[in-house]
């Protein structure tokens, strides 16, 4: 039972004994004691003032006298209508022992409900970029956090593997590729295809400029450029199942999938189920046709199909083009239908950037209009954009930051900084490389996840990898420091489990650490309720700061009092456990040595 639950029970009993009133749960208002007052937790007594017919300070004092009769509350002080309670040290020691005994500390009870979390959603015409990094890290950590909150979670990805953009890279490869493959070029497949997407854009712009030089206006030139007309024709052939186009599409997509898998593995994210737009768009087209027949949608003179959403405060939305080809909305309708057929989903969460807020408002309305009961319950987890301070880092695309390049740079920088701080002779090259990998990727992940996900952010690589301040490496170093202490204690046969008298007084630094550890379960719940990995980041940083303050001021291994030494080792071990668990929910690995 948590401290809040126990104080609630005691407060109810006190109110009953003093005023013969059965207090409701919502009348027991608890909050953390303000730092300028002595206390660990504060009871707001204003709800009981009227029924007691006494001044707030008097009511607080009367309830305080009742509460100190328990073996939990050591003393109290009343400030007007606020009763500040000092919790007995024995309670905190018992809490620490309970935390140590709980292998799943912080894990919430099973809800017996299923949540599907969609993230990544790449296009198969280019590699993953910086925006995908934030998307994947948010999606994966949200899934891990919700699992810790008792949800059964299905992590899913929708791969946008069809459409005009994919045809552009296919066409460019046919025209300019000379049979180049990942093997012949030495490039990852997604980078190779991305190069041809860039090549298409270069050649297309040249054609537009040529047509404009002959007197054509820009918009017409964009429509009439031969490359664009060929790409559109290729899309129509793809949808008509042309065998040559489909064979080329399958081959080039296989190169991209292999590249994506490599990037995902390195990033440390995974999926339980992958859907492909090439499979789901037909389901979407079928549902749109049904909606057209029922009058939910309408067809314009050019043959295109639209939804009129003006009564919902929006505009009109294209669902099928005049040539019968699909748009993203069509695909998402089909994907949603298939997902709810495949899984008994209680909550569907889309991790997609805030530029798509309109899209998901429309999707929710359209699914509801088509008669799907889950339409109104979809959750769009909208997050802000991410940029670099210099606009870009080394990038194969020339316009965006490549995810692989970014990870390479982070690990490279981590290794350089690590070697400056440590004697390389103490580790093998492989061990050094592994620490650099954990630290570099940990720095990247933590820096991105510590920001409120709904805000735009600036990712500063140099700042993220600092071993001081609110960074992943600082927390990783704190964990490694604790592991070093525990290894030394084990080597010296120092136990952290002798009998600890529950009556002993705690140092304020010890008490602060135990209290912070006690906050972990409620932090996990808050991160899940608010879909915010940043809450866990802030907690892990605060816990690491508390430990370092404790470590600076109090001796552990050199403490002569065996019982104090045991308690401090127990504290250190559980700080390490909680740090590892919290960072694990963020997808961040913790090195044992640094």
Buried (B, 14 or more C-beta within 10 A) or exposed (E): EEBBEBBBBBBBBBBEEBBEBEBEEEBBBBEEBEEEEEBBBBBBBBBBBEBBEBEBBEBBBBBBEBBBEBEBBBBBBBBEBBBBBBBBBBBBBBBBBEBBEEEEBBBBEEEEBBBBBBBBBBBBBBBBBBBBBBBBBBBBBBBBBBBBBBBBBBBBBBBBBBBBBBBBBBBBBBBBBEEBBBEEEEBBBBBBBBBBBBBBBEBBEEBBEEBBEEEBEEEEBBEEBEBBEBBBBBBBBBBEEBEEBBEBBEEBBEBBBEBBEBBBEBBBBBBEBEBBBBBBBBBBBBBBBEBBEEEBBBEEEEEBBBBEBEEBEBEEBBBBBEEEBBBBBBBBBBBBBBBBEEBEBBBBBBBBBBEBEEBBBBBBBBBBBBEBEBBEBBBBBBBBBBBBEEEBBEBBBEEBBBBBBBBBBBBEBBBEBBEEEBEEEEBEEEEBBBBBBBBBBBBBBBBBBBBBBBEEBEBEBEBBBBBEEBBBBBBBBBBBBBBEBBEEBEEEEBEBEEEBEBEEEBBEBBBBBBBBBBBBBEBBBBBBEBBBBBBBBBBBBBBBBBBBBBBEEBEBBEBEEEEBBBBBBBBBBBBBBBBBBBBBBBBBBBBBBB
